[in-house]
Amino acid sequence: MSDLKREIENRRTFAIISHPDAGKTTITEKFLLYGGAIQEAGMVKGKKNSRHAVSDWMEIEKQRGISVTSSVLQFRYNGKCINILDTPGHQDFSEDTYRTLMAADSAVMVIDASKGVEAQTRKLFKVCAMRGVPIFTFINKMDREARDPYELLEEIENELGIGTYAVNWPIGSGKRFRGVYDRMDDQVIQFDGADFKHEVKATRLSIDDPVLEGTLPKEQYDTLCDDIELLSGAGDDFDLAAVHAGKLSPVFFGSALTNFGVEPFLEKFLQMSTPPSARTADIGVIDPFDPHFSAFVFKIQANMNKAHRDRVAFMRICSGKFERGQEVLHVQGGKKMALAAPQQMMAQDRSIVDEAYAGDIIGIFDPGVFSIGDTVCDPKKKCVFSGIPTFAPELFAGVRQKDTLKRKQFVKGCEQIAQEGAIQIFREPGTGMEAVIVGVVGVLQFEVLEYRLKNEYNVEIIRENLPYEHVRWVENDEEDFDIKSLQLTSDTKIVEDLKGNSLLLFTSPWNITYATDHNKNLRLAEFSENA
């Protein structure tokens, strides 16, 4: 086997998705502990004794205790090189999560054992289903009182429309949580206390071992025996092909906080998940083992290092091998460039890498030339990966700077944060950036914009909420179409985005219908792939 093939086959790139507070960030940290990437939970380089999750690096995340931007983390475990994409759980940042899922080969869905499938879980699952992403389910917080496991599986199947297969089965919950039964190995893994660093005293016993009966209370032992019989009789067989097709989700039970079942889950996940998958481009399907390098930009983040005011473009490598300093073609820019200082990430900590392979995520210093969805590739084999859609925001506000002398910082801050995809910016045709209209998916994004402009660009803003609720991209070719001659209601606004695309802002669905009824040739779209 060639070195290229071996390296790529050892890659696993997955996103972690969940409703807020299901324990996604905690389970991410436990993975890093097992990989030796960090030494203690909540570890981050900081002053005094302040502790925050290592994947939550932005200041506002530490203050609020939520993830508002996707983090990229890489570590090694059992010979595998693992790239974790830790996504925001909060619904106001679902667009960032969507873009991140475009870079993942599979997803780990974390579900709270007492709450089951929640609103944001449904939304994120739909995105995965749309792309056929294989989903692995970890039912978390078994150290607390949990719902009936059969009920949880049934809810996942009914709510999400996906089959489930319980790879392990919980023995009790809350204070009576004793461990799990591993159906594939036909063993009971019992746990006895944890030190928040690694699983301790995990005892594996065969289900037939007479010792087992003496280690569990009689009621739990009898229930376990009944559950095993019921699962083997009524459950479907495990079908790995259905998992890879996104039709069946392997389900694991455990507790990330107390480290019950996290490492067995990680080991099984690595066995069941696939190496980097092929990607579709304009010239056909790009095989990850193709020796020609190709990648696409799925995320841009400004000011990861506040002292340097830098901007990093995150790229998912789709094929071949990347070597530091190699010449690549930036397809959308039409220019060749040398990527001189590629970085791999551990939240805000970075290290320069000399080589990376298909499946890896690398960060490239961006002087302002990259946009989300851009393709970079070997000049010898030019390709363009399909764009990442920009979705329609639902909330709008007029924004301007308080201090007119800080116009330059205001413009730069708004443009950079918009280029990251954190917000969308619109302006009236023929006007500058003195006052802009900001569109967001959720109100928390306004707060993040305000916070970041003040703390990263030293600009305070005045925000005025606007009545618009819908935006549509105008798809007509501008050469034979005069947008100013459209018949529209008085409260419909014509705007353009940062790339000059024309859009219409509407206050109600009725206004959209009015526009299409009174302008027969008008073509409107709910999202744009070139925005």
Secondary structure as the mmCIF struct_conf table of DSSP 4:
data_model
#
loop_
_struct_conf.conf_type_id
_struct_conf.id
_struct_conf.beg_label_comp_id
_struct_conf.beg_label_asym_id
_struct_conf.beg_label_seq_id
_struct_conf.end_label_comp_id
_struct_conf.end_label_asym_id
_struct_conf.end_label_seq_id
HELX_RH_AL_P HELX_RH_AL_P1 ASP A 3 GLU A 9
TURN_TY1_P TURN_TY1_P1 ASN A 10 ASN A 10
STRN STRN1 ARG A 11 SER A 18
BEND BEND1 HIS A 19 HIS A 19
TURN_TY1_P TURN_TY1_P2 PRO A 20 ASP A 21
BEND BEND2 ALA A 22 GLY A 23
HELX_RH_AL_P HELX_RH_AL_P2 LYS A 24 TYR A 34
TURN_TY1_P TURN_TY1_P3 GLY A 35 GLY A 36
BEND BEND3 ALA A 37 ALA A 37
BEND BEND4 GLN A 39 GLU A 40
TURN_TY1_P TURN_TY1_P4 ALA A 41 GLY A 42
BEND BEND5 LYS A 47 LYS A 47
TURN_TY1_P TURN_TY1_P5 LYS A 48 ASN A 49
TURN_TY1_P TURN_TY1_P6 VAL A 54 SER A 55
BEND BEND6 MET A 58 MET A 58
HELX_RH_AL_P HELX_RH_AL_P3 GLU A 59 ARG A 64
TURN_TY1_P TURN_TY1_P7 GLY A 65 GLY A 65
BEND BEND7 ILE A 66 ILE A 66
BEND BEND8 THR A 69 THR A 69
STRN STRN2 SER A 71 TYR A 77
TURN_TY1_P TURN_TY1_P8 ASN A 78 GLY A 79
STRN STRN3 LYS A 80 ASP A 86
HELX_LH_PP_P HELX_LH_PP_P1 THR A 87 PRO A 88
BEND BEND9 HIS A 90 HIS A 90
HELX_RH_3T_P HELX_RH_3T_P1 GLN A 91 PHE A 93
HELX_RH_AL_P HELX_RH_AL_P4 SER A 94 MET A 102
TURN_TY1_P TURN_TY1_P9 ALA A 103 ALA A 103
BEND BEND10 ASP A 105 ASP A 105
STRN STRN4 SER A 106 ASP A 112
TURN_TY1_P TURN_TY1_P10 ALA A 113 LYS A 115
STRN STRN5 GLY A 116 GLY A 116
BEND BEND11 VAL A 117 VAL A 117
HELX_RH_AL_P HELX_RH_AL_P5 ALA A 119 ARG A 131
TURN_TY1_P TURN_TY1_P11 GLY A 132 GLY A 132
STRN STRN6 ILE A 135 ASN A 140
TURN_TY1_P TURN_TY1_P12 MET A 142 ASP A 143
BEND BEND12 ARG A 144 ARG A 144
HELX_RH_AL_P HELX_RH_AL_P6 PRO A 149 LEU A 160
STRN STRN7 GLY A 163 ALA A 166
BEND BEND13 VAL A 167 VAL A 167
STRN STRN8 ASN A 168 ILE A 171
HELX_RH_3T_P HELX_RH_3T_P2 GLY A 174 ARG A 176
STRN STRN9 GLY A 179 ASP A 182
TURN_TY1_P TURN_TY1_P13 ARG A 183 ASP A 186
STRN STRN10 GLN A 187 GLN A 190
STRN STRN11 ALA A 194 ALA A 194
BEND BEND14 PHE A 196 HIS A 198
STRN STRN12 GLU A 199 GLU A 199
BEND BEND15 LYS A 201 LYS A 201
STRN STRN13 THR A 203 SER A 206
TURN_TY1_P TURN_TY1_P14 ILE A 207 ASP A 208
HELX_RH_AL_P HELX_RH_AL_P7 PRO A 210 THR A 215
BEND BEND16 LEU A 216 LEU A 216
HELX_RH_AL_P HELX_RH_AL_P8 LYS A 218 ALA A 234
BEND BEND17 GLY A 235 GLY A 235
HELX_LH_PP_P HELX_LH_PP_P2 ASP A 236 PHE A 238
HELX_RH_AL_P HELX_RH_AL_P9 LEU A 240 HIS A 244
TURN_TY1_P TURN_TY1_P15 ALA A 245 GLY A 246
BEND BEND18 LYS A 247 LYS A 247
STRN STRN14 LEU A 248 PHE A 253
STRN STRN15 SER A 255 SER A 255
TURN_TY1_P TURN_TY1_P16 ALA A 256 ASN A 259
STRN STRN16 PHE A 260 PHE A 260
BEND BEND19 GLY A 261 GLY A 261
HELX_RH_AL_P HELX_RH_AL_P10 VAL A 262 MET A 272
BEND BEND20 SER A 273 SER A 273
BEND BEND21 PRO A 275 PRO A 275
HELX_LH_PP_P HELX_LH_PP_P3 PRO A 276 ALA A 278
STRN STRN17 ARG A 279 ALA A 281
TURN_TY1_P TURN_TY1_P17 ASP A 282 ILE A 283
STRN STRN18 GLY A 284 ILE A 286
TURN_TY1_P TURN_TY1_P18 PRO A 288 PHE A 289
BEND BEND22 PRO A 291 HIS A 292
STRN STRN19 SER A 294 ALA A 302
BEND BEND23 MET A 304 ASN A 305
TURN_TY1_P TURN_TY1_P19 LYS A 306 ARG A 309
STRN STRN20 ARG A 311 SER A 319
BEND BEND24 GLY A 320 GLY A 320
STRN STRN21 LYS A 321 GLU A 323
TURN_TY1_P TURN_TY1_P20 ARG A 324 GLY A 325
STRN STRN22 GLU A 327 HIS A 330
TURN_TY1_P TURN_TY1_P21 VAL A 331 GLY A 334
STRN STRN23 LYS A 335 ALA A 338
STRN STRN24 GLN A 343 MET A 346
TURN_TY1_P TURN_TY1_P22 ALA A 347 GLN A 348
STRN STRN25 ASP A 349 ILE A 352
BEND BEND25 ASP A 354 ASP A 354
STRN STRN26 GLU A 355 TYR A 357
TURN_TY1_P TURN_TY1_P23 ALA A 358 GLY A 359
STRN STRN27 ILE A 361 PHE A 365
BEND BEND26 PRO A 367 GLY A 368
TURN_TY1_P TURN_TY1_P24 ILE A 372 GLY A 373
STRN STRN28 THR A 375 CYS A 377
TURN_TY1_P TURN_TY1_P25 PRO A 379 LYS A 380
BEND BEND27 LYS A 381 LYS A 381
STRN STRN29 PHE A 385 PHE A 385
HELX_LH_PP_P HELX_LH_PP_P4 SER A 386 PRO A 389
STRN STRN30 THR A 390 THR A 390
HELX_LH_PP_P HELX_LH_PP_P5 PHE A 391 PRO A 393
BEND BEND28 GLU A 394 GLU A 394
STRN STRN31 LEU A 395 GLN A 401
BEND BEND29 LYS A 402 ASP A 403
HELX_RH_3T_P HELX_RH_3T_P3 THR A 404 LYS A 406
HELX_RH_AL_P HELX_RH_AL_P11 ARG A 407 GLN A 419
TURN_TY1_P TURN_TY1_P26 GLU A 420 GLY A 421
BEND BEND30 ALA A 422 ILE A 423
STRN STRN32 GLN A 424 ARG A 427
TURN_TY1_P TURN_TY1_P27 PRO A 429 GLY A 430
BEND BEND31 MET A 433 GLU A 434
STRN STRN33 ALA A 435 VAL A 440
BEND BEND32 VAL A 441 GLY A 442
HELX_RH_AL_P HELX_RH_AL_P12 VAL A 443 GLU A 456
BEND BEND33 TYR A 457 TYR A 457
STRN STRN34 ILE A 461 ASN A 465
BEND BEND34 PRO A 467 PRO A 467
STRN STRN35 HIS A 470 VAL A 474
BEND BEND35 ASN A 476 ASN A 476
HELX_RH_3T_P HELX_RH_3T_P4 GLU A 478 ASP A 480
HELX_RH_3T_P HELX_RH_3T_P5 ILE A 483 SER A 485
TURN_TY1_P TURN_TY1_P28 SER A 490 ASP A 491
STRN STRN36 LYS A 493 ASP A 497
TURN_TY1_P TURN_TY1_P29 LEU A 498 LYS A 499
STRN STRN37 SER A 502 PHE A 506
BEND BEND36 THR A 507 SER A 508
HELX_RH_AL_P HELX_RH_AL_P13 PRO A 509 HIS A 518
TURN_TY1_P TURN_TY1_P30 LYS A 520 ASN A 521
STRN STRN38 LEU A 524 ALA A 525
BEND BEND37 GLU A 526 PHE A 527
STRN STRN39 SER A 528 SER A 528
BEND BEND38 GLU A 529 GLU A 529
#
